[in-house]
Amino acid sequence: MSEHAANVAHRAERWPGAVPVSRFPYLLGMAYLLGAIGNLAIAAMHTGDWAGLLDPSLGRYGDPKDHLTPIGPNSLWNPLTWLFGLAHTAALFVVPLAVVAVVAGAAYAFDPALRTDRPALRRLLVGTAIGVALLAVSLSPYGRQLQHWLLD
């Protein structure tokens, strides 16, 4: 086993759950970008209404599920349907998932034993900051309007 793998295994033994908690906000951020912003960009591309990126609504783009995949049919056999569909689902539930990410990240950040491991603490704090940024964006007026369009 390499030294890096041994170090990762040792961290996982000392702080079980810290690695998934520090990685979850990154995955949630990517899913939100793909599921919400990506779906909005695909809808703008399909309709040709690029001004609607700043004002997403049903009147401009119609049902967001009509623009779920950028290429190919909306069928279960298309892997992009699964990728964009799961990201769309994560974007629908971004507020409660971001709250979980922030609370879990803050709880681990206050663990005194984790403060000795600077790289792990830095990843955890950056992940928690990403969770806070996702909450701020999704609870802003633009984020609420985008969320309303995604839910229709």
Rosetta silent file (secondary structure, phi, psi, omega in degrees, C-alpha in Angstrom):
SEQUENCE: MSEHAANVAHRAERWPGAVPVSRFPYLLGMAYLLGAIGNLAIAAMHTGDWAGLLDPSLGRYGDPKDHLTPIGPNSLWNPLTWLFGLAHTAALFVVPLAVVAVVAGAAYAFDPALRTDRPALRRLLVGTAIGVALLAVSLSPYGRQLQHWLLD
SCORE:     score description
SCORE:     0.000 S_00000001
   1 L     0.000  135.704 -179.308    0.000    0.000    0.000 S_00000001
   2 L   -71.049  166.267 -179.062    1.350    3.434   -0.925 S_00000001
   3 H   -66.724  -37.601  178.846    2.010    6.083    1.672 S_00000001
   4 H   -65.023  -44.429  179.526   -0.859    8.239    0.393 S_00000001
   5 H   -63.922  -38.087  177.960   -3.335    5.334    0.563 S_00000001
   6 H   -65.963  -38.664  178.496   -2.178    4.509    4.076 S_00000001
   7 H   -64.434  -42.629  178.315   -2.624    8.151    5.098 S_00000001
   8 H   -64.201  -43.074  178.855   -6.175    8.210    3.676 S_00000001
   9 H   -63.598  -38.244  178.841   -7.017    4.942    5.435 S_00000001
  10 H   -65.870  -40.881  177.208   -5.636    6.320    8.706 S_00000001
  11 H   -62.831  -41.437 -179.186   -7.780    9.470    8.370 S_00000001
  12 H   -64.310  -32.351  177.814  -10.866    7.371    7.671 S_00000001
  13 H   -72.139  -38.766 -176.725  -10.230    5.371   10.837 S_00000001
  14 H   -74.286  -39.009 -176.996   -9.756    8.497   12.970 S_00000001
  15 L  -130.236   77.903  179.212  -12.732   10.475   11.632 S_00000001
  16 L   -64.848  131.859  179.919  -15.358    8.174   10.124 S_00000001
  17 L    96.432  -16.701 -178.330  -17.736   10.183    8.027 S_00000001
  18 H   -68.628  -35.767 -179.461  -15.452   13.205    7.582 S_00000001
  19 H   -67.562  -50.164  177.103  -14.498   12.218    4.034 S_00000001
  20 H   -62.912  -36.552 -179.934  -18.096   11.840    2.762 S_00000001
  21 H   -66.152  -36.445 -179.760  -19.154   14.996    4.609 S_00000001
  22 H   -77.875  -23.412 -179.571  -16.327   16.973    3.018 S_00000001
  23 H   -89.838  -26.026 -174.649  -17.050   15.590   -0.494 S_00000001
  24 H   -58.772  -44.405  179.752  -20.860   15.905   -0.456 S_00000001
  25 H   -63.337  -33.275  177.130  -21.066   19.702   -1.001 S_00000001
  26 H   -63.392  -46.198  178.785  -18.781   19.430   -4.042 S_00000001
  27 H   -64.505  -39.752  179.101  -21.046   16.778   -5.575 S_00000001
  28 H   -65.470  -39.988  177.700  -24.140   18.789   -4.680 S_00000001
  29 H   -63.538  -43.059  177.657  -22.674   21.904   -6.289 S_00000001
  30 H   -65.554  -40.027  179.006  -21.888   20.024   -9.505 S_00000001
  31 H   -65.726  -37.876  178.472  -25.353   18.470   -9.536 S_00000001
  32 H   -67.101  -41.790  177.996  -26.952   21.894   -9.047 S_00000001
  33 H   -62.049  -42.739 -178.889  -24.905   23.392  -11.869 S_00000001
  34 H   -75.252  -43.426 -173.994  -25.829   20.539  -14.196 S_00000001
  35 H   -78.219  -31.886 -178.236  -29.443   20.083  -13.087 S_00000001
  36 H  -103.388  -60.430 -177.128  -30.520   23.713  -12.784 S_00000001
  37 H   -69.450  -39.733  177.753  -28.136   25.924  -14.727 S_00000001
  38 H   -63.902  -43.539  178.144  -27.442   23.245  -17.333 S_00000001
  39 H   -64.203  -37.891  177.929  -31.144   22.598  -17.858 S_00000001
  40 H   -66.046  -42.538  178.637  -31.748   26.338  -18.161 S_00000001
  41 H   -65.404  -38.185  177.935  -28.958   26.699  -20.748 S_00000001
  42 H   -66.363  -40.111  177.274  -30.340   23.756  -22.759 S_00000001
  43 H   -63.489  -40.431  177.760  -33.818   25.323  -22.678 S_00000001
  44 H   -64.975  -38.451  178.956  -32.347   28.614  -23.921 S_00000001
  45 H   -66.673  -43.541 -179.341  -30.515   26.748  -26.673 S_00000001
  46 H   -66.045  -37.838 -176.872  -33.639   24.836  -27.760 S_00000001
  47 H   -93.090  -19.797 -177.639  -35.862   27.925  -27.833 S_00000001
  48 L    80.077    7.345 -178.910  -33.270   30.479  -28.939 S_00000001
  49 L   -98.396   83.303 -176.753  -34.339   32.850  -26.135 S_00000001
  50 H   -75.359  -21.205  178.236  -30.992   33.640  -24.501 S_00000001
  51 H   -68.777  -21.779  179.726  -32.390   36.650  -22.634 S_00000001
  52 H   -71.319   -8.369  176.769  -34.477   34.220  -20.581 S_00000001
  53 H   -62.079  -29.798  178.986  -31.363   33.037  -18.749 S_00000001
  54 H   -91.516   -7.536 -178.256  -31.823   36.009  -16.437 S_00000001
  55 L  -146.195   68.360 -176.837  -35.600   35.540  -16.184 S_00000001
  56 L   -71.950  133.400  177.594  -36.543   31.840  -16.353 S_00000001
  57 L  -156.925  164.964  178.296  -40.263   31.151  -16.515 S_00000001
  58 H   -64.382  -33.811 -179.790  -42.809   28.749  -17.968 S_00000001
  59 H   -65.183  -30.859 -179.039  -43.920   31.393  -20.436 S_00000001
  60 H   -85.983  -46.721 -170.370  -40.455   31.634  -21.927 S_00000001
  61 H  -113.147  -12.855 -176.949  -39.212   28.063  -21.879 S_00000001
  62 L    76.343 -157.356 -177.608  -42.191   25.855  -21.151 S_00000001
  63 L   -69.473  127.965 -178.869  -41.834   22.683  -19.120 S_00000001
  64 H   -65.895  -24.383  179.942  -38.207   22.112  -18.037 S_00000001
  65 H   -70.069  -16.826  175.172  -38.598   18.360  -18.442 S_00000001
  66 H   -72.662  -18.147 -177.076  -38.957   18.940  -22.194 S_00000001
  67 H  -115.126   29.517 -172.235  -35.359   20.171  -22.232 S_00000001
  68 L   -69.523  -41.795 -178.388  -33.862   17.521  -19.973 S_00000001
  69 L  -111.174  136.005 -179.175  -31.341   16.008  -22.387 S_00000001
  70 L   -75.111  -29.727 -175.760  -29.182   18.075  -24.728 S_00000001
  71 L  -135.450  134.508  173.918  -28.660   15.276  -27.286 S_00000001
  72 L    89.498  178.736 -177.103  -30.818   12.328  -28.207 S_00000001
  73 L   -78.117  160.264  173.582  -34.257   11.176  -27.163 S_00000001
  74 L   -85.553   74.755 -179.452  -35.756   11.400  -23.686 S_00000001
  75 L  -128.506  164.948 -179.820  -35.759    7.655  -23.147 S_00000001
  76 L   -68.701  -16.407 -178.441  -34.545    5.310  -20.436 S_00000001
  77 L   -84.784  -14.154 -179.984  -31.883    3.996  -22.820 S_00000001
  78 L   -85.896  116.963 -179.178  -30.166    7.362  -23.149 S_00000001
  79 H   -63.395  -27.000  177.649  -27.494    7.699  -20.404 S_00000001
  80 H   -66.459  -29.389  176.358  -27.766   11.494  -20.587 S_00000001
  81 H   -62.032  -42.839  178.945  -31.379   11.178  -19.473 S_00000001
  82 H   -67.115  -44.903 -178.669  -30.196    9.483  -16.292 S_00000001
  83 H   -62.576  -50.734 -179.372  -27.359   11.939  -15.717 S_00000001
  84 H   -72.026  -31.370  178.518  -29.484   15.045  -16.262 S_00000001
  85 H   -67.213  -43.766  177.681  -32.497   13.483  -14.521 S_00000001
  86 H   -68.157  -37.865  177.084  -30.569   12.735  -11.330 S_00000001
  87 H   -67.326  -36.991  176.790  -28.957   16.174  -11.420 S_00000001
  88 H   -63.209  -41.406  178.183  -32.398   17.727  -11.968 S_00000001
  89 H   -64.191  -42.485  177.618  -33.701   15.847   -8.924 S_00000001
  90 H   -63.842  -36.877  178.824  -30.770   17.064   -6.814 S_00000001
  91 H   -67.167  -31.580  177.906  -31.446   20.629   -8.020 S_00000001
  92 H   -67.030  -34.290 -176.598  -35.068   20.309   -6.899 S_00000001
  93 L  -106.954   28.444 -174.416  -33.974   19.374   -3.375 S_00000001
  94 H   -64.959  -35.914 -176.748  -30.936   21.675   -3.161 S_00000001
  95 H   -65.882  -53.709  179.255  -32.127   23.646   -0.118 S_00000001
  96 H   -66.092  -34.186  178.695  -32.600   20.729    2.308 S_00000001
  97 H   -67.985  -38.058  177.906  -29.515   18.946    0.960 S_00000001
  98 H   -68.760  -35.867  176.698  -27.400   22.104    1.353 S_00000001
  99 H   -63.059  -43.690  177.269  -28.687   22.566    4.906 S_00000001
 100 H   -61.019  -43.322 -179.895  -27.614   18.994    5.720 S_00000001
 101 H   -63.068  -41.715 -178.715  -24.200   19.647    4.136 S_00000001
 102 H   -69.329  -44.471 -178.985  -23.678   22.872    6.119 S_00000001
 103 H   -65.106  -44.682  179.587  -24.807   21.404    9.445 S_00000001
 104 H   -66.161  -40.812  178.206  -22.698   18.254    9.026 S_00000001
 105 H   -64.142  -41.950  178.643  -19.687   20.270    7.878 S_00000001
 106 H   -66.077  -38.408  179.512  -19.975   22.662   10.805 S_00000001
 107 H   -64.360  -42.130  177.882  -20.336   19.776   13.245 S_00000001
 108 H   -72.532  -30.926 -178.943  -17.160   18.132   11.960 S_00000001
 109 H   -66.853  -27.674  178.981  -15.302   21.461   11.802 S_00000001
 110 L   -85.737    0.192  177.205  -15.762   21.925   15.563 S_00000001
 111 L   -72.936  117.517 -176.335  -14.223   18.520   16.280 S_00000001
 112 L   -64.105  -28.673 -179.569  -10.927   19.298   18.046 S_00000001
 113 L   -69.369  -29.849 -178.505   -9.270   16.111   16.791 S_00000001
 114 H   -75.789  -21.280 -177.335   -9.831   17.124   13.159 S_00000001
 115 H   -68.107  -17.236  177.722   -8.078   20.467   13.645 S_00000001
 116 H   -77.794  -20.265 -179.969   -4.698   18.738   13.719 S_00000001
 117 L  -100.088   90.478 -173.624   -5.176   17.533   10.133 S_00000001
 118 H   -60.458  -45.533  179.881   -4.948   20.799    8.158 S_00000001
 119 H   -62.044  -40.309  179.373   -5.699   19.427    4.640 S_00000001
 120 H   -67.544  -39.986  178.424   -8.792   17.590    5.836 S_00000001
 121 H   -65.670  -40.181  178.568   -9.977   20.637    7.769 S_00000001
 122 H   -62.847  -45.612  177.357   -9.396   22.877    4.737 S_00000001
 123 H   -60.637  -40.779 -179.878  -11.423   20.534    2.473 S_00000001
 124 H   -65.741  -43.031  179.860  -14.174   20.426    5.075 S_00000001
 125 H   -69.313  -37.921  176.736  -14.315   24.214    5.451 S_00000001
 126 H   -66.270  -41.480  177.077  -14.315   24.784    1.671 S_00000001
 127 H   -62.923  -39.201  177.153  -17.093   22.203    1.312 S_00000001
 128 H   -66.673  -37.998  176.951  -19.095   23.921    4.048 S_00000001
 129 H   -65.830  -36.247  175.700  -18.568   27.271    2.306 S_00000001
 130 H   -63.653  -41.540  176.902  -19.852   25.713   -0.935 S_00000001
 131 H   -61.596  -41.639  177.500  -22.939   24.555    0.953 S_00000001
 132 H   -65.162  -40.386  178.512  -23.494   28.078    2.309 S_00000001
 133 H   -65.065  -39.496  176.429  -23.048   29.520   -1.204 S_00000001
 134 H   -62.819  -40.545  176.432  -25.584   27.034   -2.592 S_00000001
 135 H   -63.251  -43.584 -178.882  -28.042   28.086    0.104 S_00000001
 136 H   -63.966  -42.523 -179.507  -27.469   31.768   -0.663 S_00000001
 137 H   -69.155  -45.132 -175.588  -27.959   31.289   -4.403 S_00000001
 138 H   -72.364  -22.197  178.340  -30.971   29.010   -4.095 S_00000001
 139 H   -96.552   -1.525  175.801  -32.712   31.282   -1.559 S_00000001
 140 L   -73.515  164.673  178.501  -32.078   34.458   -3.568 S_00000001
 141 H   -58.214  -40.296  177.584  -34.923   35.872   -5.692 S_00000001
 142 H   -65.163  -42.144  178.701  -33.292   34.537   -8.879 S_00000001
 143 H   -63.758  -39.110  177.369  -32.769   31.127   -7.265 S_00000001
 144 H   -65.877  -39.782  178.591  -36.389   30.985   -6.114 S_00000001
 145 H   -66.235  -41.633  177.120  -37.570   31.880   -9.626 S_00000001
 146 H   -64.222  -40.842  178.126  -35.303   29.212  -11.121 S_00000001
 147 H   -63.642  -41.270  178.749  -36.565   26.707   -8.542 S_00000001
 148 H   -62.702  -41.702  178.378  -40.173   27.588   -9.380 S_00000001
 149 H   -65.844  -40.204 -179.946  -39.478   26.990  -13.082 S_00000001
 150 H   -65.796  -33.146 -177.717  -37.764   23.662  -12.338 S_00000001
 151 H   -76.021  -21.374 -179.749  -40.718   22.485  -10.228 S_00000001
 152 L   -75.281    0.000    0.000  -43.291   23.117  -12.992 S_00000001
